[in-house]
Amino acid sequence: MSYESLEKQFERKINEMPREELQSFGKWFLSIKGDLLTFYEIYKCIETDEQRDMFLAYLYMYAIVNDKEEFDERYDQPLFSMAAKYAGIDTSKCM
């Protein structure tokens, strides 16, 4: 999914979500963001805070748009690759 398409769908979705649901989702996402950085050891590839933030932002938007309630390193490799590409992370050096 292209970033532009994801962003449009994300904006539409968060405008439709009840505030409580959005807050609950945000708390959940914050509680797992460390795990997301350890999947595939992506943290080894991240060079800047901006890359980390962009990587996590992509995953957050994707999760909201697709009602994704869990991430699994066995199945989400394409998603993590797209998030890394969006964030400008060169994964060839660390994976």
Contact map, one row per residue, 1 for C-alpha under 8 A:
11101100000000000000000000000000000000000000000000000000000000000000000000000000000000000000000
11111100000000000000000000000000000000000000000000000000000000000000000000000000000000000000000
11111110000000000000000000000000000000000000000000000000010000000000000000000000000001000000000
01111111000000000000000000000000000000000000000000000000000000000000000000000000000000000000000
11111111100000000000000000000000000000000000000000000000000000000000000000000000000000000000000
11111111110000000000000000000000000000000000000000000000000011001000000000000000000000000000000
00111111111000000000000000000000000000000000000000000000000010000000000000000000000000000000000
00011111111100000000000000000000000000000000000000000000000000000000000000000000000000000000000
00001111111110000000000000000000000000000000000000000000000000001000000000000000000000000000000
00000111111111000000000000000000000000000000000000000000000011011000000000000000000000000000000
00000011111111100000000000000000000000000000000000000000000000000000000000000000000000000000000
00000001111111110000000000000000000000000000000000000000000000000000000000000000000000000000000
00000000111111111000000000000000000000000000000000000000000000011000000000000000000000000000000
00000000011111111000010000000000000000000000000000000000000000010000000000000000000000000000000
00000000001111111000000000000000000000000000000000000000000000000000000000000000000000000000000
00000000000111111100000000000000000000000000000000000000000000000000000000000000000000000000000
00000000000011111110110000000000000000000000000000000000000000000000000000000000000000000000000
00000000000000011111110000000000000000000000000000000000000000000000000000000000000000000000000
00000000000000001111111000000000000000000000000000000000000000000000000000000000000000000000000
00000000000000000111111100000000000000000000000000000000000000000000000000000000000000000000000
00000000000000001111111110000000000000000000000000000000000000000000000000000000000000000000000
00000000000001001111111111000000000000000000000000000000000000000000000000000000000000000000000
00000000000000000011111111100000000000000000000000000000000000000000000000000000000000000000000
00000000000000000001111111110000000000000000000000000000000000000000000000000000000000000000000
00000000000000000000111111111000000000000000000000000000000000000000000000000000000000000000000
00000000000000000000011111111100000000000000000000000000000000000000000000000000000000000000000
00000000000000000000001111111110000000000000000000000000000000000000000000000000000000000000000
00000000000000000000000111111111000000000000000000000000000000000000000000000000000000000000000
00000000000000000000000011111111100000000000000000000000000100000000000000000000000000000000000
00000000000000000000000001111111100000000000000000000000000000000000000000000000000000000000000
00000000000000000000000000111111110000000000000000000000000000000000000000000000000000000000000
00000000000000000000000000011111111100000000000000000000000000000000000000000000000000000000000
00000000000000000000000000001111111110000000000000000001000000000000000000000000000000000000000
00000000000000000000000000000011111111000000000000000000000000000000000000000000000000000000000
00000000000000000000000000000001111111100000000000000000000000000000000000000000000000000000000
00000000000000000000000000000001111111100000000000000001000000000000001000000000000000000000000
00000000000000000000000000000000111111111110000000000000000000000000000000000000000000000000000
00000000000000000000000000000000011111111110000000000000000000000000000000000000000000000000000
00000000000000000000000000000000001111111100000000000000000000000000000010000000000000000000000
00000000000000000000000000000000000011111100000000000000000000000000000010000000000000000000001
00000000000000000000000000000000000011111111100000000000000000000000000000000000000000000000011
00000000000000000000000000000000000011111111110000000000000000000000000000000000000000000010011
00000000000000000000000000000000000011001111110000010000000000000000000000000000000000000000000
00000000000000000000000000000000000000001111110000000000000000000000000000000000000000000000010
00000000000000000000000000000000000000001111111000000000000000000000000000000000000000001110110
00000000000000000000000000000000000000000111111110110000000000000000000000000000000000001000000
00000000000000000000000000000000000000000000111110100000000000000000000000000000000000001000000
00000000000000000000000000000000000000000000011111110000000000000000000000000000000000000000000
00000000000000000000000000000000000000000000011111111000000000000000000000000000000000000000000
00000000000000000000000000000000000000000000000111111100000000000000000000000000000000100000000
00000000000000000000000000000000000000000000011111111110000000000000000000000000000000111000000
00000000000000000000000000000000000000000010010111111111000000000000000000000000000000100000000
00000000000000000000000000000000000000000000000011111111100000000000000000000000000000000000000
00000000000000000000000000000000000000000000000001111111110000000000000000000000001001100000000
00000000000000000000000000000000000000000000000000111111111000000000000000000000001101100000000
00000000000000000000000000000000100100000000000000011111111100000000000000000000001000000000000
00000000000000000000000000000000000000000000000000001111111110000000000000000000000000000000000
00100000000000000000000000000000000000000000000000000111111111000000000000000000001001000000000
00000000000000000000000000000000000000000000000000000011111111100000000000000011001000000000000
00000000000000000000000000001000000000000000000000000001111111110000000000000000000000000000000
00000110010000000000000000000000000000000000000000000000111111111000000000000000000000000000000
00000100010000000000000000000000000000000000000000000000011111111101000000000000000000000000000
00000000000000000000000000000000000000000000000000000000001111111111100000000000000000000000000
00000000010011000000000000000000000000000000000000000000000111111111000000000000000000000000000
00000100110010000000000000000000000000000000000000000000000011111111000000000000000000000000000
00000000000000000000000000000000000000000000000000000000000001111111000000000000000000000000000
00000000000000000000000000000000000000000000000000000000000000111111100000000000000000000000000
00000000000000000000000000000000000000000000000000000000000001111111111000000000000000000000000
00000000000000000000000000000000000000000000000000000000000000100011111000000000000000000000000
00000000000000000000000000000000000000000000000000000000000000000001111100000000000000000000000
00000000000000000000000000000000000100000000000000000000000000000001111110010000000000000000000
00000000000000000000000000000000000000000000000000000000000000000000011111110000000000000000000
00000000000000000000000000000000000000110000000000000000000000000000001111111000000000000000000
00000000000000000000000000000000000000000000000000000000000000000000000111111000000000000000000
00000000000000000000000000000000000000000000000000000000000000000000000111111100000000000000000
00000000000000000000000000000000000000000000000000000000000000000000001111111111000000000000000
00000000000000000000000000000000000000000000000000000000000000000000000011111111100000000000000
00000000000000000000000000000000000000000000000000000000000000000000000000111111110000000000000
00000000000000000000000000000000000000000000000000000000001000000000000000011111111000000000000
00000000000000000000000000000000000000000000000000000000001000000000000000011111111100000000000
00000000000000000000000000000000000000000000000000000000000000000000000000001111111110000000000
00000000000000000000000000000000000000000000000000000000000000000000000000000111111111000000000
00000000000000000000000000000000000000000000000000000111011000000000000000000011111111100000000
00000000000000000000000000000000000000000000000000000010000000000000000000000001111111111110000
00000000000000000000000000000000000000000000000000000000000000000000000000000000111111111100000
00100000000000000000000000000000000000000000000000000110010000000000000000000000011111111000000
00000000000000000000000000000000000000000000000001110110000000000000000000000000001111111000000
00000000000000000000000000000000000000000000000000100000000000000000000000000000000111111100000
00000000000000000000000000000000000000000000111000100000000000000000000000000000000111111110000
00000000000000000000000000000000000000000000100000000000000000000000000000000000000110011111100
00000000000000000000000000000000000000000100100000000000000000000000000000000000000100001111111
00000000000000000000000000000000000000000000000000000000000000000000000000000000000000000111111
00000000000000000000000000000000000000000000100000000000000000000000000000000000000000000111111
00000000000000000000000000000000000000001101100000000000000000000000000000000000000000000011111
00000000000000000000000000000000000000011100000000000000000000000000000000000000000000000011111
